[in-house]
Amino acid sequence: MLAQLAADGAALRAAAVDLDATVPTCPGWTVRDAVEHTAAVYAHKATIIEESLDAPPKDWPPEFAFDDVREFYDEQLHRVIEALRTRDPATRVWTWYPPEQNVEFWVRRMMQETVIHRADVESAIGRQPAIPDEVAVDGIDELIERMLSSDDPDFYEGTPPGRGERVAITAAGSAWTLTLGPAVASFTREAETDVDVAVEGDAGSLLLAVWNRLPYSAVTVTGDEAALATLQALVAAATQ
């Protein structure tokens, strides 16, 4: 995971050639916005790990001072990789996921954060990254289990997950079925048949689709596409 983080982090940086270019996958963002956002995320997580915090950093964010956002990004990427690399994964630190309060959680989260934001920056130059199946499947699983299926209503920003829509997702030999209930979303790790809509396709494209970075026309959809609109809204609320 650290190797994937380093590789995708370098690819993101290499793609940031025009800071003023718009980012098609994130309407309203420029490449500068995407690079600065990702660097700030790295700084936040590095601070948690370096200081072995058991709660989120206080008075965050600080006033970051830099002349070149790409240099700031380089520094924070190096910093978070070093923090993750030099700590025992079992070291206890704060995370937003109560069942897993350790450095290992952030290794996975930073890898997946970088996969998605690499795709954002590369979309500005008309390119879609090749995402290994193992990484893409892991990313879909993380999104479904740790974000979409939270039992904390604040995680959805007060937005009900749905009205019972059921969505089956299949990629690279793995499968999930999401039930978007009115109080909480739930899931199983299998492709059930009694669903409103089924989605399958290349794992990398499917990861970007469920993260609202590609249209679902990039994969195969069978059934009621209105259920996908509910899923898209839930993703938007749960990943702010």
N, C-alpha and C positions, 0 to 999 in steps of 0.2 A: 504493500500500500504506500509506503514511503517512496519507493521507486516510481510508482505511478504518479504520486503527488509531485515529485521533482520533475518528471518528464512533462506532465501537463502544465505545470507552473512555468516551465521554460517555453513551452509552445505558446501559451497565452502571451507571454512577454514578447515573443518573436512576432506574433500577429498584431501587436499594438503599434502599427506603423503610422496610422493617422489618428491622432487623439480626438480630432473633431468629427470623425466619421460617425454616422448613426449606427446603432446596434439593432438590427431588425428583430432579434429575438426578445428585446426588452424595449418596447416603445417608450420614447422620451429620454433614453440614455444615449450618451456618446461613448466612444471607446474610453475616453478619459474617466467618465463616471464608472464604468465597469472595472477599470484597472484600480482606481482609488478605492472603490467599494471592497474589492477582493483584498487589497493590501490592508485595509482597516480590519477586515475579518481576521486576517492572519495576526495582526497586532493584538487583537482582543484575545485570541486563543493562546498566543504565545505568552501573554501576560498571565493568564490563568495558570498555565503550566509552569512557567518560570517561578512564580510566587506560590505555587501549590495552594491556590485559593479554594476555599470551600463555599464560596458564594461568588456571584458575578462581580467583576471589578467595579469599584465605586467611582462615581463622577465620570462615567464613560458616555461618550468618547472624549478624549482629551483634545486639545487644539494641536493637531498634527502640523508640523512645520516642514515644508520641503519645497525645493525649487523645481524639481522634475518629478512628476508623478511616477514615471517609469523607474527612476532610481529608488524612490520610496517603496515601490512594489518589490524591487529586487531585494532590498534590505529586509522587508517583512517576510518575504518568501523564505529567504535564508534563515531568518530568525525562527520562524515557526517550525521549519524542518529540523533545525538543531534542537529546539526544545522537545519535539516529539522523539527525535532519534536518541537523545541522551537520557531520557527518563524511562524507567521500567514501565511497561504498559499497564501494569496493575496499580501504579501509584494513584492514590485517591486524590481527585480534584473535582471541582464543581462541573457539572454539565446540565443541560436543560432536560435531560432524559433520566428521571429518577432511578430506574433499575440499573443504570450503568454510570457510576460516578468515578470514572478513572481516565487515565491518559489514552488508553486504547480506544475509547469512544471517539476522542478527537482525532486520532490517526485516521479512522474511517471517515469521519465527517469532513475533515479537511481534504482528503482525497476526493470525495464526491463533490464537495464545494468547488474544487478546482476543475473537475471534469465539466461541470455545467458552465462555469464562467469562461473556461477556455472556448466552449462552444459559442458563448455569447460574443466574445471578441473575434473569433474566427468568422462568425456570421457577417461581420462588418466588411470582410474581404471576400465574401461569397464562398466560404468553405465550410464544410461540415466535418468535424474530426472523426477519425476512425476510432471507435471505442471498443476495447476488447470485450467479448461476451461476458467474461467473468466479472469485469468491472461494472458493466451495464446491468447485469442481473443483480449484483449487490446493491447498486444504486436504486433500482426499482424496489427491492426488498426494504431498504432503509426508508425510503419515502413512504411506503405503505404502512410499515410497522410502527415507525417512530414519529411520523408526522401526521399522516392521514388518520391513523387509528388511535390518536390520543384520547384519553377519557377526561381531559381538562377542557371545559368549554372555552376558556380564555385562549386556548391554542388556536381555535377557529375564529378568533376575534368576534365571538358572539354569533357567528353564522351557523345555523343548523347544517350538519353535513348533507342532509338530503331528506327524501321522503320514502326511503326504502329501495332506491334504485340499486340494482346489482350489476357489477361489471367484472367480467372475467378477462384476465390478462395472461398471455402466454408468450414466452420468449426463451430461446436457447435451452429448451428442455425443462424450464421452470415455469410455474404457474401460480396465480393468485386469483381469488375471487373476493372482491370488495362489496360489502353491503353498506350503503350510505344511509344509515338510519337517521331519524329525526333528532336524536340526542347524541349519538356517537357513531362513528364508522367502525366496522369490524371486518375481519378478513380471515380467510383460510388459505393455506398454500396448496391449492389445487384448482384446476379449471372445472368449476361446477357447470352443470348444463342448464339449470333453471335460472338463467340470467336475462337481463334486459338487453345487454350488448356484450359481445365478445371482441377482443382486440388481440391481434397477434402480428408478429413481424420480426425483422432484424432487431436484435437486442439493443444495439446502440441507438437506432432510430426510435425504438419504443421508449427507451429511457428519456430521450429528448422530448418525445410527444407527451409523456405523462408529466414531465416538468414544464409543460406549456412552452417548449422551445421549438417544436415542430408542429405543423397541423397534423391531425389524425389521418389525413389523406396520404401521409407518408408511410402508413402501415395499413393492415387489413382490418376493416371494421365490419362486423356482422350484427345487425340488430338495430335497436333504437338509439340513434345518435344523440337524442335529447339527454339520455343518461350520461353521455360523455360531457355535455355542457355542465351538468351538475358536478361531475368529477373535476372538471377544469376550474370551476368556481371554488371548490373545496381546496384544491392545490394552491390556488392564488391566496386564499385566506390562511392556510396552514404554513405557508413557506415565506411569509413576510419577514 
